[in-house]
Every structure is written in structure tokens, then in C-alpha cells.
């Protein structure tokens, strides 16, 4: 098992491998062509960035057997997918902004697949050749806008609505991982990837037959039951996945200039 981090050291952005409480700096043009250097850092001294730079996040809805269907909803016969933009990505310990347009904010714990090389029309049996590893994702959602719009783009796409991290883990079995979320230390979700309706290999193959996946792109595999809990200003949200670790973020109110008038209700 290897843990890859992306971090800022001074003015430089680098990748590294976590070994205990140290990070071994890597050189090269990216996975799988990294090479170890002789430079080592204290993990605690580094500002961790999002562990990859996706051009897009492809997300899967209603993909856990323990999900409670909303009135009128049905179990999908094929994966229900939507996109989140790269501009929504933030890192470990970064702040999730509750924007003025949003009234009801919620969080969703998800295992994310990180793509390692360009993938298009990939057969299911060859999928593992295209996976770099796995990380933790929080699919932050403006639930009120999701209901109001019917379409999901606005509710899922605000800046800060895709925390990823703290690292990419390779060499683990993704088929039996516990996925949990905590709000201010209280558990809100707990599930296991063995309960995915559409599995890891099928998802990568299916999506690669729709859109070309590029190195660093992520696939969010869905969230277990218990999702939809409110996230408010001042809250701490933690997503924990066995074999990977814990992703922690904080909810803050908007401190930037906001020029949109109040929306009609």
C-alpha cells in the first residue's frame, strides 16, 4: 500500500509518498512515472493540497443498497451520473462555504476512484490498469437548490463543494471498505462498499464508454444511507474510510463579495 500526497512547500507544489510521519518527495511527470528523490519532509510541516487535479469529477447517485429512496424515486437500472467541476475541489482542512444562494447545505461521504491514465472504451476486465488509487470525497450539495431545479448542476457545482483527500491510496481492496461521516464528532452515516449496486470495475468501464477519463479525474462511487443531514456554519464534517483515513473540513459563511440579488422563493 502506498499513500500519495500533493503538497505545497514554500512556493513549490510537489507530489510525495507518505512513510510514517515523513513524506518522500517525488519527481517525474506524474503517476506512474514518479521517482523518489532524496528529499524528505515532516508530514506535519506540509500544507496538503487536494491529492489530484481532476479535469472533472464524475459522480454516481443512488448506488448503495441501504439508501432510502425519496418519494417517487426508483432504483436505477444503469448508473445515474452527473458531473462536478474542477473548480469545486478543495483539500483537507479547507473550508466549505455556505454561499448566500444556499439555504440547506448537506454532505455525502463517498469513496473516490482516481484515474491514473487516459481511459476510453475500457473493458471491465482491464479497468485496474487505469486506476491510480482511491481517496475520500465529500459530495457537498445545496439540497434546496437540488429540489428546486430538478437538475443537479447548480446544487453540486459551487466552489468548495468537493473536498478530496487527504491522499491517494494504492494497493488496497476497494470492495470491502467502511464509509462513514461525522458531524461535530457525531456519526451520521455508516456503510460498506460491498453494498455498492454498481461496482468499481463496472463504473469505470461504463463511464469510459461515455466520456474519456483523464489522469487525475475522479469517480465518486455514491454515498451510503443517512445522507442529507444539514451542514451549518461553524460545523466540522469528517468523512472516514477504512484503509484510507479521514478527510476533515469546516463550514463557514461567505466572506467574499456577493453581487447576486436574493432569489425568488
C-alpha positions in Angstrom: 0.0 0.0 0.0 1.2 3.5 -0.9 -0.1 6.9 0.1 0.5 9.7 -2.4 0.1 13.3 -1.3 0.2 16.6 -3.2 1.5 19.4 -1.1 2.8 23.0 -1.1 6.3 23.5 0.2 7.2 27.2 0.0 6.2 28.3 -3.5 6.6 24.8 -4.9 3.9 22.2 -5.5 5.1 18.6 -5.3 3.9 15.0 -5.0 5.3 12.8 -2.3 4.9 9.4 -0.7 3.9 9.2 3.0 6.2 6.9 5.1 5.3 7.1 8.7 5.5 10.8 9.8 7.7 11.7 6.8 7.0 12.5 3.2 9.5 11.4 0.5 9.4 13.9 -2.4 8.8 12.6 -5.8 10.0 13.8 -9.2 8.8 12.9 -12.7 5.9 13.8 -15.0 3.2 12.1 -12.9 1.9 8.7 -12.0 3.0 6.1 -12.8 6.3 7.7 -13.7 7.2 9.2 -10.4 10.7 8.7 -9.0 11.8 9.0 -5.4 14.2 11.8 -4.6 16.5 12.1 -1.6 14.4 14.9 -0.1 12.2 14.1 2.9 9.8 16.4 4.9 7.9 16.2 8.1 4.3 15.4 7.2 3.1 17.8 9.9 5.0 20.7 8.3 3.4 20.5 4.9 0.2 22.1 3.6 -1.6 19.3 1.9 -3.5 20.1 -1.3 -6.2 18.1 -3.0 -4.3 14.9 -3.9 -5.0 15.2 -7.6 -6.1 17.8 -10.1 -9.2 16.4 -11.9 -10.5 17.9 -15.1 -13.8 16.6 -13.9 -15.5 14.6 -11.2 -17.9 12.0 -12.4 -20.4 11.2 -9.6 -22.8 8.4 -9.2 -26.2 8.8 -7.5 -28.3 6.1 -5.7 -25.5 3.5 -5.7 -25.9 1.9 -2.2 -28.4 -0.8 -1.3 -29.1 0.8 2.0 -30.1 4.2 0.5 -33.7 5.2 1.4 -35.5 6.3 -1.8 -37.2 9.6 -1.8 -41.0 9.6 -2.7 -41.4 8.7 -6.4 -37.8 7.6 -6.8 -36.9 4.2 -8.2 -33.7 2.1 -8.1 -31.6 2.8 -11.2 -31.2 0.2 -13.9 -28.0 1.9 -15.1 -25.6 4.2 -13.1 -27.1 7.7 -12.6 -24.2 10.0 -13.3 -23.6 13.7 -13.0 -20.5 16.0 -13.1 -18.9 18.3 -10.6 -16.4 20.9 -12.0 -12.8 21.1 -11.1 -13.4 24.5 -9.5 -15.4 22.9 -6.7 -12.3 20.9 -5.4 -10.8 21.8 -2.0 -8.3 20.0 0.2 -8.0 18.5 3.7 -8.8 21.1 6.4 -10.1 23.6 3.9 -13.4 25.5 4.4 -16.7 24.6 2.8 -18.5 27.9 2.1 -22.2 28.2 2.7 -23.0 30.6 -0.2 -25.8 33.2 0.2 -27.8 31.4 -2.5 -27.9 28.3 -0.4 -30.3 27.6 2.5 -30.0 23.9 3.1 -26.5 22.5 2.7 -25.7 18.8 3.2 -22.7 16.4 2.9 -22.3 12.9 1.5 -19.4 10.5 2.3 -18.0 8.8 -0.7 -15.2 6.6 -1.9 -13.5 8.2 -4.9 -11.6 6.4 -7.7 -8.6 8.3 -9.0 -7.8 7.6 -12.7 -4.1 7.1 -13.5 -4.1 7.1 -17.3 -6.3 8.1 -20.1 -9.3 5.8 -20.3 -11.7 5.4 -23.1 -13.8 2.4 -24.0 -12.1 0.3 -21.3 -13.3 -3.3 -20.9 -14.4 -4.1 -17.4 -11.7 -6.8 -17.0 -8.9 -4.2 -17.8 -10.1 -1.4 -15.5 -7.5 -1.9 -12.8 -4.8 -0.9 -15.3 -6.3 2.6 -15.4 -6.8 3.2 -11.7 -4.1 5.1 -9.7 -5.8 4.5 -6.4 -8.5 5.7 -4.1 -9.2 8.8 -2.0 -12.0 10.2 0.2 -14.6 12.6 -1.2 -17.4 14.7 0.3 -20.1 15.5 -2.2 -21.4 18.7 -0.7 -24.8 19.6 -2.0 -27.2 22.5 -1.8 -30.2 20.4 -1.1 -32.8 23.1 -1.5 -31.5 24.0 -5.0 -31.4 20.4 -6.0 -35.1 20.1 -5.2 -36.0 23.4 -6.8 -34.1 22.8 -10.0 -34.8 19.1 -10.7 -31.4 19.2 -12.5 -28.4 18.8 -10.2 -25.7 21.1 -11.8 -26.3 24.2 -9.7 -26.7 22.4 -6.4 -23.5 20.4 -6.8 -21.1 22.9 -8.5 -20.4 25.8 -6.2 -16.8 26.4 -5.3 -15.7 24.4 -2.2 -18.4 21.7 -2.8 -15.9 18.9 -3.5 -13.4 18.2 -0.7 -10.9 15.5 -1.6 -8.1 13.9 0.4 -6.1 13.7 2.4 -4.1 11.4 0.0 -4.4 8.8 -2.7 -4.0 5.2 -1.5 -3.0 2.5 -3.9 -2.7 -1.2 -3.3 -5.9 -1.7 -1.3 -9.0 -3.8 -2.0 -11.9 -1.3 -2.6 -14.6 -3.9 -2.4 -14.9 -4.1 1.5 -14.3 -0.6 2.9 -16.3 1.0 5.7 -17.5 4.5 4.7 -18.7 6.9 7.5 -19.4 10.5 8.1 -19.3 12.6 11.3 -20.8 16.0 12.1 -19.2 17.7 15.0 -18.0 14.2 16.2 -21.4 12.5 15.9 -21.7 9.7 13.4 -24.3 10.4 10.7 -23.5 7.7 8.1 -22.0 4.2 8.0 -21.9 1.9 5.1 -19.7 -0.5 3.3 -18.5 -0.6 -0.4 -19.6 -4.2 -0.5 -23.1 -2.8 -0.8 -22.5 -0.8 -4.0 -25.1 -1.6 -6.6 -22.7 -0.9 -9.5 -19.2 -1.9 -8.5 -15.9 -0.2 -9.1 -14.8 -2.0 -12.3 -18.3 -1.7 -13.9 -18.4 2.1 -13.1 -15.0 2.8 -14.6 -15.8 0.8 -17.8 -19.3 2.3 -18.1 -18.2 5.9 -17.7 -15.2 5.4 -20.0 -17.8 4.4 -22.7 -19.5 7.8 -22.2 -16.6 10.2 -21.7 -12.8 10.0 -21.8 -11.3 9.9 -18.3 -8.0 11.7 -18.0 -5.2 11.2 -15.4 -6.3 12.8 -12.2 -10.0 12.6 -12.9 -12.1 11.1 -10.1 -15.2 9.0 -9.9 -17.4 9.4 -6.8 -19.0 6.0 -6.2 -22.1 7.1 -4.3 -23.0 7.6 -0.6 -24.4 5.2 1.9 -27.7 5.7 3.8 -28.0 8.6 6.3 -27.1 11.3 3.8 -29.0 14.6 3.7 -28.0 15.8 7.2 -27.7 19.6 7.4 -24.3 21.3 7.4 -24.3 24.7 9.0 -21.8 27.5 9.5 -19.4 26.5 12.3 -19.8 22.8 11.8 -16.9 20.3 11.4 -17.6 17.5 8.9 -15.4 14.4 8.8 -15.5 11.6 6.2 -13.7 8.4 7.2 -12.9 5.3 5.0 -11.2 2.3 6.4 -7.8 1.7 4.8 -7.6 5.3 3.7 -8.0 7.7 6.6 -10.1 10.7 7.4 -11.0 13.9 5.5 -11.8 16.9 7.7 -13.4 20.2 6.6 -15.2 23.1 8.2 -18.3 25.1 7.2 -18.0 28.9 7.0 -20.2 31.6 5.8 -19.3 33.6 2.6 -16.8 36.3 3.2 -16.4 37.3 -0.5 -18.2 39.9 -2.4 -21.7 38.7 -3.4 -23.5 40.7 -6.1 -26.5 38.4 -6.9 -29.8 39.7 -5.5 -31.8 37.4 -3.3 -33.5 34.7 -5.3 -37.3 34.4 -5.6 -38.8 31.8 -3.3 
